[in-house]
Amino acid sequence: MISKRVIPDDFKENGTDKSYDEVFALICRNIRVQISGSRFVYFIDTDYVMDTTKGYRYENLTPAYCKVLHIGLNGLKYPLEEVTDGFCRSYNSVLDHLILLADRIIAELEPYGTRMERQRRWFERLKNEPVEGFEEAIQRMLFVNQIFWQTDHRLTGLGAWDFYLDEYYQRELAKGSLTKTEAHEILKDLYRVLHHNYEYKSNMLKGDTGQIFVLGRSDEQGNYICNDLTYLFIEAMKDVQQSEPKCLLRVNKNTPRSLIETALESIATGIGAPLIANDDVVLPELIRFGIDAQDACEYGTSACWEPLIIGKSSSLNNMTVLNYLKALDNLLKRERLEDIKTFEDLIDKYLVYLRRNLKAVKRVLACHRFQYNPLLSVFTEDCYEKKTDVSWGGARYHHVGITSVAMGNLVDALFNIREFVFERQIYSLYDVKKILIQNFEGNESLRKELKAKASRYGTDEEEISNLVNRITACVSEEIEGYRSYLGGRMKTGLSGSAYMDAARNFGASFDGRKAGEPFTVHISNEDNDGFTEIVGFASQLKYGAGRFNGNVVDFMVSPDFIHNNQDKFVDFLMACIRKGFFEMQMNVVSSRQLLEAREHPEKFPNLIVRVWGFSAYFKDLPEEYKDVLIKRALKNEGLAS
Amino acid sequence: MTQNRLMITNIQRMCFHDGPGIRTTVFTKGCSLHCPWCSNPENLSAVPEHYERDGIQGTYGQEYKTEELVKTLLKDRDFWGEDGGVTFSGGEALLQAGALEEVLKRLKELGVHTAIETALFVPEENLRGVLPYIDYGIVDVKVLNPAVCKEVLGGKLEFYRKNVRLFYDSGRLKLFRVPCCREYTFTEENKRLLKEFFREYPNVPVQLFAIHSLGEKKYRSLGRTMWKAGEMEQESLEKYCRELKECGIEAEVIRI
């Protein structure tokens, strides 16, 4: 994981950091080439990784893998007469050194003779020729992927491989050199090879690697497009049963039922994937935000759920976290509470503090400058034409995004204050402030009462979605004028991975949450009468004006519920798409299984769960994350005390 | 109870077991029977009941005006699709036949598919009134020995049989459902009676399910203790299901 990184000494000279070009060259020259003898050559020398720790680095992005499919590495370079500046030299240097690395791999393959003959040919061809076959295409994209990991790009996405590969798959099918069954086996090997080094690839927690295939898509007319490989990628993922890589399935109301069935079969195994994104809701918002319609159709996500345009975007979608409870906390601690006479006054004041918090976020983000990154520039569209590095604005899109936490806690806290302070008048706002500062000490019965109330966030009562929309509209307004140093705009969403981290040092809240206890997870509500309710709620939310930076509905589902009702669950998912959720993910686990796995991890080495936007082995999770999952599962099954 | 209000304990959205498609199930309060294995004790009494659960107090039972109820139910309309809709269960929904008729009528006007799960131990006129507005009837079949039925469930079997015939003849009875309990409904005698009973109603499929103890917490919240039934073996259910099939009765075992 990221904390274990060792920075090689030769990246410095007399105590000074060497240039990007020099370090990249050293990496290609010196990394240990590892040949495993399997179908694909893929390795990361985790002892010799580029040092990107001194500045704002690029991560959570998906390179334009397809750039290497129709042309060799040499063909991507600037012709000599076009090399007009340092960037062009860096750009060509990156490609020269990738060729050098390819040559080193070829040399290492030599001793394997005919056994690795195909692979040797693939690397020879990589230098100057376009791809011919299905496996060769995969190998080429794997080569690009591994060099991104080698140069410390964290959370490197995978993109729309079902589309990149379709041409080669179809060609080989027609020729008779590949069958569907063989393609399925090849994809299983692809998943396995990408799973190697998963600890190294993990970011905050084991399994948090950002390796995500984005499958299926819509065209500008709203037609749904998928192919054999869309199915095969999901089936292969289901069959290998690893925590990652995972996939995201883009859907719209025209998605064939058979594909939803395939997705559900995978989800029902408990691997937490595919995550489902609803193009009917996502695409219009991307276009309204100013993204070209054709580009929008090529969106993927940053590791988890935040949409970005694959290979055309240097957007960083997780620049910081907005904690929605913070403004309420600020209000209670700083405001003259006797001036707040009504619930409406409270909301108005809340929004004032929220705007202040957002101003602080904007100030912090305005200070970020990204690291010079010619490798990413090679694999990002437009950088070549503009002769501009991504860190100087070479990409077509460089909007930035923030995630958020605690909207659920905020909404419940606000409505509880309405009831206890303004309606029943049991407490004053000062009492509320005191109770929270004292972390409910001496008020345990009140805390229990608050905790026992069914959460209202995620119910489809109109006043709930109205309030959430009003709050997020305020965020939209506040961030509307923001421009990054590259001219990028700011986006926000209702999903966030920090529901644990941001809560750890945060005080109690009036939803009955004690200081330090986790916040609610994404758009979720285990008190709902049925999953239809949370989907109904999600469909009432507004995602426009930059509010599309990840909005995932998150369910806990017991395995029996799906297994005993597979057909109806497919009906349900199809109805959900029509209803209009933004994104959706499911944790298919039973509380009994999780409790047993916590007690006897040795019996469940491969139990996979969905954490924030990734899948992980349950045994690898810190205890606090296990607790949250168990509590949610118990609640979902109606077994929570 | 005025006729335009329905006393209910729960509106359960996204139900998969109470009729075709995805359904919203309304649990009405009040029952004419007292089955020992009942897992919904909060639906036995027809009046609101106070409960205490994990230190939190509350009331089982809330009156809904028909229009208010219809509005609440329609929230899930987009999920019902062509075959899903609303199911009334209980308790015994037919005990509130007047208000139920109003709600059903309104739902039918709106084009909603309607279903009812009933034990049918009610006066015949209660069924007659609602029958035209029901698309899909699920009828519970329990103890078929009149004396045991009277003594254990508190119901007169002759009323039940008459109602079943009426329902069947209307063409709206679509499913029989048997809660299988070793001590009462799954005795050798009752299994034989069940088989004979099903033969009287050709083309009505049968669902068998093992009773469960999921209602235990609710009993505790009402200060009562749940009757402990002997464990039902899934295999014995499967075996009986096969026997029914051999007699030409369409049957399946479901898990609830």
Interface residues (C-beta under 8 A of the other chain):
Chain A: S445 K448 E449 A452 D460 N528 D529 G530 F531 T532 E533 V535 G536 D560 N564 N565 K568 F569 D571 F572 A575 C576 R578 K579 G638 S641
Chain B: N10 I11 Q12 R13 M14 C15 F16 H17 G21 I22 T24 D54 G55 I56 K75 D76 D78 F79 W80 G81 G84 L214 I254 R255
